[in-house]
Amino acid sequence: MADLSVNFAGIKSPNPFWLASAPPTNMGSMVERAFDAGWGGAVWKTLGEPITNVSSRLAAIDHGAMRMIGLNNIELITDRPLEVNLKEIYECKKKYPDHAVIVSLMVESKREAWHDIVKRSQDTGCDGVSPALKLRRADVVSIRPVVGPKGASRMASGQERWL
């Protein structure tokens, strides 16, 4: 069988097929089922405090004259408690150490909030974080660099330069 393993920016996984941050990555049992089915990695459903704006909203995607060729889910953040998610991420990484787990994060635009959630995410053993930053003049604009654990603290401490 062919070797499909990847090393992307220092993050290793058994294959390049990953689940995006979305409802299918909202809990440990779902991510573990995906790994058992052959997925190589997952971006955990966006975590944050306070939990706001969780109602699912679907928008149609049009292309040229074709109407609704797909749907876009703009649900932003998990409705599950942060501590529950962090525990499940830890357990998932312990059970599947060779699979990539990136933690999507969204908190208020305060340095202390970012330092805290990045540190707590790192403590799970995740392979990296994907920050979603709220900009003051826009409703929500997602800026999502994937940052490995060693660079995560530097990203969080420099957040105010991004705003």
Buried (B, 14 or more C-beta within 10 A) or exposed (E): EEEEEBEBEEBBBBBEEBBEBBEBBBBBEBBBEBBEEEBBBBBBBBBBBEBEBEEEEEEEEEEEEEEEEEEEEEBBBBEBEBEEBBEBBBBBBEEBEEBBBBBBBBBEBEEEBBBBBBEBBBEBBBBBBBBBBBEEEEEEEBEBEBBBBEBBBEBBEEBEEEE
